[in-house]
Amino acid sequence: KSADIKQAKEMQKNILKETNALQEKTLEDFLSQKESINKNILNELEKLYGEEYKNFTKVQKAYLEKNLNNFQVITQKVLNRLGYPKLAAKLRIGGVNIVEFMFHPDGSITNLKITSSSGYEVFDKYSLELIEIAYKDYPRPTTSTKLKFNVNYQAY
């Protein structure tokens, strides 16, 4: 009897795995057929990634097009929560830098770096610290994807 229960549980686990795999595959198929609706986002992505963007899969492009604004909004919320860098506030300076990293389906990140400096070390260092906190709230990709976006600092 316990062998039957064990076998039934194993079958149930396999069915659940297959169902999840099918749902992910269906989502990927849907996303890969999606046409870009917002030309501004597409232009921004092409500006950020350059020629490299053309080499991304349809699924990666759809993920980036759908979530570019989310990454920036979530990052800005974390910045607001942590507060403006004290030195930058004291000097009343602002700037924009571009961060880049690989974001993986398991929620981890690798190769975090600044690809375009704000011109101020205080912002560049702060952005790296900021991403280390903020990325945990980003929507996860179904496949490892390079994220690249602006982090804005507005002087007060």
N, C-alpha and C positions, 0 to 999 in steps of 0.2 A: 504493500500500500504506500509506504513512504517513497519507494522507487518511482511509483506512478506519479506522486505529487511532485517529486523532484523533476521528473521528465516533463510534466505539464508546466512547471515554472520555467524550465529551460526553453520550452517551445514558446511560451508567452513572451519571454525575454527576446527571443529571436524575431518574433512577429513585431514587437515594438521597435527593434532595431531597423527592420525592413521598412516599417511604416515611416519612421523618422527619415531614413535614407530617401525614400520616395518623396516625402514632403520637401526635403531639401532640394532634390533633383528637380521637382516640379517648380519650385521657387526660382531656381537657377534658370530653368528653361523660360519661365515667364519674364524674368529680369533681362535675359539675353535678347528677347524680342522687343523690348521696350525701346521706343524712339525717344530721343532727348526732347523734352518739352520746353525746358528753360534754356534759351540760347545764352543768357548771361552766365549761367553756371558752366555751360559747356565752354564758353570763351575763357572763363576764369581757370578752368581745369587745363585747357590747352596752354594758357599763359604760364601756369605754375609748372606743368610737367614738360612742356615743349614737345619735341618729336617723340619722346618716350611714351606719351599718352597713346599714340597710335598702336603701340605694341601690346597694350593691355587687352585682356579678354573682354568680351561683351559683358560678362558678369561683373568683372572689376569696374568697368566703366559705369555700368548701371548703379553699382553700389556707391561709387564716388559721386555721381550726379545726384543721387538721392540724398546723400548724407553730408556733402561738403558744408552746407550751412549748419548742420547739427554739430559738426566738430568745432566750428568757430563759436557757436552759441554756448555749447557746454564748456569750452575752454574759457570763454569770457565770464561765465557764471563762477567758475572756480577762481579766476583772477579777482573778481569782485569779492568773493568770500575771503580770499587770502589777503587782499588789500594790495594797493599799488606799491611797487617797490619804494621803500622809504627815501633812499637817496634820490631817485628820479622825481619823487614828489617834492623833495626839498629844493632840487634844482629846476623844477617845473619844466621837465623835458618829456617828450613823447617820441614814439617811433613805431616802426613795423618791422618784424622779421618773419622769415619763413622757416617753419620746422618741417622735418622730414623723418619718417620712421616706417618700419614694416609693422603692420598690424595683422595678427594671426587669428584664426578662428577660435583658438582656445582662450583668447582675450589677452595674450601676452604681446609685448612689443620688443623690437630689436632695432639696432642701428639708429637710435635717436640722435639727431644732430640739427644744427642750424645751417641751412643752405644759403640763406641770404641774411646778412646781419642788419640789425637796426642802426648800426653805427655806434651803439652804446653797449658795452660789456654787461652793464647791470640788467638790461632787458634780455640780452641773449642768454645769460645764465638763468635768469628768472623763468624764461620760457621753457627751458629744459626741465626745471623743477615743476613747473606748472603742468606740463604734459605728463610727467610721471604720476601726477595725481588725477588729472582730468581723463586720461585715456580709459580708465576703468568704467566710465559712464558712456563711452562711445558705443554706438550700435556695432556689433561684431560682424565681420565679413564672413562669407561662407568659404572663402579662399584667401590665402595670405595676400595682402594688398599693400602697396606703398602709399602712405598718406603724406600729403604735402599741403600745407595751408598757412595762411597769414595769422600772426598773433599781433593784435593792435594794442598799442599803449597810447592813450590820449592824455596829454598833459592837462593838469587842472589849473 
